[in-house]
Amino acid sequence: MAFEGLTERLQKAMEKLRRKPKVTEADLRETMREIRLALLEADVNFKVVKDFVKTVREKAAGADVLKGLNPAQQIVKIVNDELTKLMGEEAVPLNKAKHIPTVIMMVGLQGAGKTTTAGKLALRLKNEDHARPLFIAADVYRPAAITQLQQVAAQIDVPVFEKGTDVDPVEIVRQGMEVAKQNHNDYVIIDTAGRLQIDEQLMDELANIKELVNPDEILLVIDSMTGQNAVNTAQGFDDKLDVTGVVLTKLDGDARGGAAMSIRAVTGKPIKFVGEGEKMSDLDVFHPDRMASRILGMGDMMTLIEKAQKNFDEEQAQETMDKMRENTFDYNDFLAQMDQVTKMGPLENIIKMMPGMANNPALKNINIDPKQFAHIKAIVLSMTPAERENPDLMNPSRRRRLAAGSGRPIVEVNRMIKQFNQMRKMMKQVTNGNMSGMQNLFGGQMPGGKMGQMAMNRMVRKMKKDKAKRIKKLRKLRKKK
């Protein structure tokens, strides 16, 4: 994840603060120094860092924080609040036209991921708004740019309007808009040309397209791995085009993350989406408050819950919750849940959204091989129907048969069964609202300290609220039947 280095340094600074029975002015100065160095190393703009540290220090010293109860926790809260403000406070939705089509212009330098991001955005609009988008291929310069857009569009079943590479891009856009109006497309996404660097010819062309279509959105796609250069790029495009929002790509890569924290502060333009994966579904709305929590190692439970709700079948999820509570969760349920979890993305990314897990030493550099899921599946599928329905049947002779049937070592079979039993026990306690099972898993203390406990309590309340909604919905469905 882009913020791992920053998260680790900030967590260490905060943990050092938490261990002190009393926080002095000297302790506060030392913590501010650590925060400043951490932000600068993450490639955050120097002026942004200077203003951020000054604001945090003034708030921590000016509100009698040091004399109050739990000063360390109050300082963590101030840092969290200021990080959130720095990145924009709240998520900013797409601008939509009063009458269709809504026109979205994708701009940016070559290699930032414009075309792929256009595809991800179109898929998101299709899934959320049941929209009928149309792509306009306006990049006539880059070799195979039109072919790439067509390949992306084919994956998500979206039409592409193109006129080859010998027609002026402004004319292509004009004709494409006519087609969109005839076909009543809800959205038009214009894939414009990029350059290796900002130049006058590129900007003139983009300005002419903007003047022609008067787009509702001009989304600047920026590669977050370019660090401080991302801010300079954002300023260059904004000065010429007055962009309406930013999309950060490759936020899952080996980036220091400073761009995400600098762009809003320097340009005033909101980050609307972030790309954190290679799949077409890997485009998420940017939530500053959630990103701040992730940076401070407090997890991102709301995004985790949303991912689960998007990928899990509600009725099946309710049945699974009931089975966990009643301790009747079996290997058939386990297989079904495993399939749904893998749809949410790489497991290591999911784990790191849990409070305190981003830099947990046990998970440092964790990389879960997808083959492990295949091995677990092979073991479970080697069981008889009776064994899958009754996990307590797993005696030594049955385990040896499973090892032979699945082609996996007996040690691996024993480990899988042990982990399944531990998970079943823990989830029974969690679904009943008892966090002791989760605490025992982490040696009697919730990861992320009190902040982790608060985040986990929020998750449990959310689960209970969602459960009540699902029960109500199921009752309505049953009445209709």
Buried (B, 14 or more C-beta within 10 A) or exposed (E): BBBBBBBBBBBBBBEBBBEEEEBEEEBBEBBBEBBBEBBBEBBBBEEBBEBBBEBBBEBBBEEEBBEEEEBBBBBBBBBBBBBBBBBBBEBBEBBEBEEBBBBBBBBBBBEBBBBBBBBBBBBBBBEEBEBBBBBBBBBBBBEEBBEBBBEBBEEBEBBBBBBEBEEEBBEBBBBBBEBBEEEEBBBBBBBBBBBEEBEEEBBEBBEBBBEBBEBBBBBBBBBBBBBBBBBEBBBBBBEBBEBBBBBBBBBBEEBBBBBBBBBBBBBEBBBBBBBBBEEBBBBBBBBBBBBBBBBBBBBBBBBBBBBBEEBBEEEEBBBBBBBBBEEBBBBBBBBBBEEBBBEBBBBBBBBBBBBBBBBBEEBEEBEBEEEEBEBBBBBBEBBEEEBBBBBEEBEEEBBEBBBEBBEBEEEBBBBBBEEBEEBBBBBBBBBEEEBEBBBBBBEEEBBBBEBBBBBBBBBBEBBEEBBEEBEEEBEEEEEEE
